[in-house]
Amino acid sequence: MSKAAALELLREKNHRLETTRISRYTPYPYQSKFHSDGGECRQRILMAANRVGKTYCGAAETAYHLTGIYPEWWKGRKFDKAVRVWVAGESNDTTRDIIQRELFGAPQDPQLKGTGAIPLKNIVETIRKPGVPNAYSAALVRHATGRNSHISFKAYEQGFEKFMGEAVDVIWLDEEPKHEIFSQCITRTADTSGVVYMTFTPEKGMTNVVSAFLNDLKPGQSVSTATWDDVNHLDEKTKKQLLSVYSPAEREMRSKGIPVFGSGLVYPIREDDVVCEDFDIPRHYPVIAAVDFGFDHPTAISWAALDPDNDVIYIYDEYRRSKETPLTHAAVLNARTPSIPVAFPHDGLQHDKGSGVQLAQQYRDLGVYMLPEHFSNPPADGKLTGNNSVEAGISILLQRFETDRLKIFESCTETMEEMRLYHRKNGKVVPIKDDLLSALRYAALSVERFGERLKSKTLFRKYGFETEIEYNNVGVV
């Protein structure tokens, strides 16, 4: 083979690689979750840090729907027909420079068409947008059925009127739109049972759109988040360089995808100061679990251990699941850490409408060592009992966080996800998606309050456990 022929083959190989980029897409766990949520949820947001791959995540899913070619690992929504798609960004320029680039390739170079998420062989035709150099107004993409999918490019700056009219199967919004545009998109997909998904960093703070998903999540909606720690393509040097150019107020938003809330986060702390590596809990540490009851919203369990020598509390395990009975949750408690005490809130004293048995007693009947009384905060000096004030409990925990006396194992990712979004509105804590944080509060404050007494039987004599309970497994994770 001549040198010229070999070079031509090499060029052809590279060209094929460049124009089939989607075939090498291996999603991070957060991206996989976002895609999979689409199997049940028609409205989704991916609210993520800068530089983590959120836009390509949206482009990849859009390419799958346009072509009808889904990978083997795909668990999200599938269309078995050619689809009508809208994509939109803040302006015509950003739609071209970001969305069009990720889908079709660099807009300023025709030779790079097909180097985006949509394979070159599937691009049938592209239509230029008048007045916007190198921008597309629409395109046709070959679907697996042999028909053509249609994609239109829009911009928020055109106004919500441009989002009215036709029925659409798929809408991808890269960057957060105003509420009226989002509402129009929901309407456009109503007749088709279509999907709307958004990918953005929450630079605008707690807007109506963000608040609706975080504070009033409806069935059929999902929220996914991602931080710099959820990807491996950003090394520590790059992270430090990026943080150095952001103001202190921007850093949490840019690096973790946390919106700037109206009255601020409940726990305004750096994650790096809170999260610690997992380790085996020593046997002499008092331990406790705590449950926050739920059904439609999740039942959550948090496990806490106290280092008695340094007065440091560790949250070392977590569990969160909805639409399950006490039988399932009790089995988790008995399997993970049998024979340790379990704290519970006041609603554990409510009687089940069917059986008439208190919820806490149902757990006791299933072999769980529930505390004799419901949770209360550690009593103030001179008091025998504590109160149930959420604010008082948060204040104690915040002091512990700020003095490095409350740590969370890095494996407790769902706890940290809740903490990033736990915020106040008009000065009051918003009690939404706080199931694990409630359980954490009960666990941490109970292990602080009772300490070494958790290893004795005295707390349980009221329920006749003094001859049954043996704490052979206390302190063993």
Helices and strands as residue ranges (DSSP letters): H 3-18, G 21-24, H 29-37, E 43-48, H 54-67, E 84-89, H 92-94, I 95-100, H 101-104, G 110-112, G 120-122, E 123-128, E 136-142, E 148-155, G 156-158, G 160-163, E 170-174, H 179-188, E 195-200, H 208-215, E 221-226, G 228-230, H 236-244, H 248-256, H 271-274, E 275-276, E 287-292, E 299-307, E 312-321, H 326-336, E 342-343, G 346-349, H 359-365, H 390-402, E 406-409, H 413-421, E 424-425, E 428-429, H 435-450, G 451-455, G 458-463, G 465-467
